[in-house]
Amino acid sequence: MAGETPTRTDAVLESRRARWSLLVGASVISMALAAYEIVPASVTPLITSSLGVGDAGAGLVVGVMFGTVVVASLPVGVVLDRTNSRHAVAAAIGLLFLAGAWGWQAATAGAYRSLIASRVVGGVAYVVVWNAGIDIVGRSFGPERRGTAVATFTASGPIGFAVGQAGGPLVADAFGWPAIFPAFTGAALVGLVLFWPASRGNGRASGTSAPSAAELASVVTDRRVWTVGLLGFIGYSLYLFVNSWTPSYLTDQLELSLALSGALVAAFPAVGVLSRVSGGLLSDTLFDGRRKPVVLVSFLVAAPVVGTFTALRTVPLVVAALLVAGFAVQLCLGIVFAYVRELVDPAVAATAVAFLTSVGSAGAFLAPIAAGGLISAVGYRATFALAGGLGAVGVLLAWYAPEPDGV
């Protein structure tokens, strides 16, 4: 009837819709930033020929964002715990627009250093959205759905990578390669339209004051936080190692074409969309909110598959191994962010997430570099075996890792 007050069921449904709108909006924003992050890799030959830089210089256009995340993540987390994360996301989208326009101008002018500087600004925008998104999504969902929600948000990363890798050449062909930098800013704005009204009231932990310096320091000295941080470091190291060096291995050792190698290796990150969501669902349902079993299974499967990868000599086996390894490695890459924020007080949850982001990004930044040196020194077989050994260290850490209090 007209004028009738909403029922409790209506209120519950509205709250549920708001939570999922928030999740979808935050994920679209993060996807746009992930696409912006990876898209230069899709047009590397155009960058080297246009700017007159070598492969290393072109690689830095991508890599500088990972380096920025390592340095900026923890300070960003501290700020997020002392301010409104919702407003920070809107400000980060403004930074993305600035970085995209700046990158387009610098690339058009052939100004390499200016282009790198624009990517640093983009890196700051990325880490704000990533840390704030995980914090807000984790706060908006109850314990029974938090792992699934956070893991779903982190799936925006591989989706954005796929969009950037596939869309970059198309944008470059239609509008010139400098247009790749502002190309994905519009998607971030669409995400903000969904995120902004749904996230009202979720900008910071309720019933808490701004954390003190001692409370913030307690995060980075907490042995449990360090344990999960090291698990993130190992997981992201394996993720970037396989992504970075498997195409070269398939080309150099199995004599596959570069195009075929790239297409095969694309299965490794692509399966992460399913894997990261599955990690959250398994943790929330099968394991009743426990995070440790999912992380343990992740490394138990990934370590031997990565370590013995070079023993496979046929394309069907290579594809199967990439799918299994991609699923296993990424099974833990979403759930660890729910895991770490549950180990600390809600007032410093963003700092804990930022710490994990920084440590995990350090693994992503260092692994391809270290692996390149190892491959030159000892070859592919020994390097993949050492990567499998690193996964075995992850098994040991996961075995002794604590569960959040009350689980």
N, C-alpha and C positions, 0 to 999 in steps of 0.2 A: 504494500500500500504506500501511497505518496506520504512522505514525511516520517515513515517508519524508521527507527534507529537501526543501524547496521547490527547484525547478529555477530556473536563471537566467531562463528564459522567464516563470515565475510571478512572479519578482521584478520583471521589466520590466513585466509587465502590471499588477502592483499599483502600481508607481510611476506608470505612465501613468494609472491610475484615480484615484490620489491627486491628480495634477496637475489633471486635469479636474474633479474634485470641488472642489478649491480654487478653480478659475476660476468654476465655477457658483455656489459659495457667495459668493465675493466679489462677483460680478455681481448676485446677488439682494440683497445688502446695499446695494450702490450704487444699484440700482433703487429700493429703498424710500426712500432718502434723496433721490433725484431727484424721486420722486413727492411727498414731503413738501415739497421746495423749490418746486415749481411749483403745487401744488394750490390755493393761495389765488386764483390767476388764474382758476380755473374758477368761482368764486363771488363775483367782484368786486362785483356789485350788492348781494349780501347783506351784505358787509363794509361798504360805504359807508352803507347804510341802518341797520345795527345799531350801528355805532360812531360814526356822525355825522361821517365824514371824506369828503373829496373823492376824485376819481380818483387824484390824485397820492399821497394818503395811503394809499389801498388798494394802489397800485402799490409803495409802499415795503415793504409786508408781504412781497412777493416780492423786490424789488430789494435789500433789506438783506442778504440771504444772499449775493448776488454781491459786494456791497461787503465783507462779512466775509471772503469767500474771497480777495479781492485783498490785504487787509491781513494775514490770518492764514497764508496758504499758505506763505510762505518760512520764518517761524519754526517752523511745524509740520514742514516738511521737515528743518530743522536738528535738531529734537528727534528725529525718526524715525531720522536717521542716527546718533544717539547712544543709541538705546534699541531696544526690540524692537517692530517694526512690528505683529507679530501681536497682542501685548498691547494696542497702541494701538487696533487695530480693535475689540477687545472693549470697551475704555473708551469709544470713540466711540459704540457702540450704547447704552451706558448713558446718554451725553449725549443721544442721540436720544430715549430714553424720557423723560428729564427735560424736554427741550424740548417734546415732544408733550403731556405732561401739563400743563406750565406754560402752553403756548399755549391748550389747551382751557379751563383755569381763567381765564386772562386774557380770552379772547374771551367766555366766559360772563358774566364780570363787567363787560364793556365797558371794560376797562382797556387802552387802545391802546398806551401806552408800555410796559407790561409785556409785551404781546404782541410788540412789536418786540424787546424784550430777549430773549424766548424764541427768537425767530428768529435772533438773533445766536449763541446757544448752538447752535442747529441748524446754523448755518453752519460753526461750528468742527467739529462732528461730521462734516459733509459733507466738508470739506477733508481731515480726517484719513483717512477711508475712501478718498477718491479717490486721494490721494498714496500712502498705504500700500498700497492695492490694486494700483496700477500697479507699485509697487516690488516687491512680493512676487510678483505674477504674472510680471513680467519676469525675476525671479531664478529662478523655478521652472521656466521653459521654456528650452530651449537656443536658440542663435542661429537654428537652422533653423525654429523655430516661434514665436519670441518676438514678432515683429511681429503675427502672426495672433492670438496669445493676448491681447496688450495691446489690440489694436484691438477684439477681441471684448468685453473687459471694458468699454471705453469705450462700446460700444453700449448698455450699461445705462442711459446718460443719456437718449437718446430714448425707450427703452422706458418708463423711469420717468416721463418727461414725459407720454407717452400715457396711462399708467395714472392719473396724477394728474388730468389734464384730463378723462378720461372718468369716473373714479370719484368725483371730488370732489362733483359735483352729486347723485349717488346717495346718498353718505354724508350730505350735508347734508339731503336730503329725508327720509331715514330717521331720523336721529339729531340733526338740528340742525347748522347750519354749523360751530360750534366743534369738532365731532367730527372735522373733516377733519385736524386737527393730529396727534392720536394714531393716526389710522386705519391708517397704514402701518408702524407700529413692529413689528407681529407678523411681517411679511415679513422684516424685518431679523433677527429672532431665528431664523427658519427658515434664512436664509442663514448665520448664525453656526454653526448645528448642522452644516452641511455644511463650512464653511470651517475650523473650529477643529481637528478631528483631521487634516485633509488638509494643513494649513499648518505642522504641527509641524516645527521645524528650519529654517523659512524666514523667521524673524522678522528676521534681519539678515544682511548679507553674511558668508559664512564666510571664515575666514583673514585677517580684517582687524580692526584695532583701531578704536576710536572716532576719527573724523576730527578733526584739529586745526583750530583757528580759521583757520589759513592755507589748509588744504585746502578748507574751506567757502567762504572768501572767493574762492578760485580759480574756483569755479563761476560766481559772479555777475560775474566780470571776464573770463570766457572769451568771446572773440568768436564762437566757433562756437555756444555756448549761446545767446548773444544773437540770433544769426541765426535759430535755430530758434524762440526765444521770439517774435521779431517775426513769423515765419510763423504761429505760433499766435495772436498778437494779431490779425492780418489775417483769418485763418480764422474766429475766433470773432466778430469784428466783422461780417463778412458774414452769418454764421449768425444772429446776433441782429437785425441790421438787417432782413433779409428776414422773419424771424418776427414782428417787432414792427410793421412798417409796411406790409407787403403787404396785410393785411386792410383797413386804412383806404384804401389806394390803390384796391382793387377796389370798395369801397363808394362812395368819393367820386368816382372818375373813370369807372368802368365801370357804376356804379349797380346793383351786385349787392346782394342783401340781406346783412345782417351774418352771418346763419346760413350762407348759401351761401359767403360769403367765407371764413369760419372753416373750413368743411369743405374748401374747395379748398386753403387754405394749410396745412392739417394734413398734406398730402402731402409738404411740404418737409421737416419733421423726421422724418416716419415712414420715409421712404426711407433715412434714416441707419442704420437697423438693418442693412440689407443693405450699404450703402456702407462703413461703418466696418470691417466684417469683410472686405469685398472688398479694402480698402486693405492690410490686413495680409497677406492671401493673395497678392495681386499682388506685394508687396514680397518676401515670403519665397520664393515659387516662381518667378514670371516674371523677377524682377530679382535673384535670388540674394542676398537680404538687403539690397540697396541700398534706402535710404529716399527719396533725392532724386528719382528718376523719378516716384514716385507723387505726391509733393507738387507737382512741376512740372505733371504732367497735371491735377491737381486745380484749380490756379489758371488754367491755360491754357483749360480748359473753362468754369469758373465766371465768370471776368471778363467775357467778351463776353455771356454769357447774362443776368447780372445787369444789366450796363450798358445793354442794349437792351430790357429787360423791358417798359418803358412803351410800346414800339412795338407790342406785341401787343394786339389789341382783341377777340379772340373767346375764349370759355371753353375750347375744346379746346386752343388754342395756349398759353393761360395755364397750364393744367394740365400740359401737356408741358414748358413752361419751368420750372415749379416742381419737377417730378420731376428734370429734368436738372440744374438748379442745386442742388437738395438733395443729389443723389447726388455731384456734383462737389465742392461745398464740404466735405461731410463725409468725403469720401474721404481727406482728410489729417488730420482731427481725431482719429483714433485713432492713426495711425502716428507722428505727431509725438512722442507720449509715449514710444514705444519708441526713436525717433530720439534724443531729447535725453539719455536715460539711458545710451545707448551712446557718447556723446561724452566721458564723464567716467569717473573711477575708480569701481568698484563701491561703495567706501566712502562716496561722496557722491552716489550715484545718486538717493536720495530727495530730496536738496536740489535737484538738477537738475530733477526732475519737479515739485517744489513751485514752483520759479522759473517754469517754463513754465505751471503752473496759475495762478499769480498774474498773469502777463502776459496770458495768454489771457482770464482772467476780467475783467481791466481792459478789454479790447476788448469783451467781452460787456456790461459795465456802461456803458461810455461810448457805444458805437455808437447805441443807440436814442435817447439824449439828444441827441447831436450831430445825428443824422438829423432829429429833430423840429425843431430850430432851422433846419436847412437847408431842410426842406420849407416851413416858414413863410416863409423868405426868398426862395427861388428856385424852389420847386415840386417836384413829384414827379419830372418828367423829368430835370431837372438833378441831383437828389439820387441817383437810381438810376445816372445816368451817372458821377457821382463815386465811387459805390460800385464800379462796374466799374473805374474808374481805380485804386482801392485794390487791387482784385484783380490788376491789371496790375503793381503794385508787388510783389505776392506772386510773380508770375512771375519778375521780375528777381531777387528774393532767392533763390528756389528754384534758379534757374540757377547762382548763385554759391555756394550752400550746400555745405558739405563733407559727405562721407560719413564715417561712423564709421571709426576706425582698423581696418585689417585687412579692410575690405570692398572 
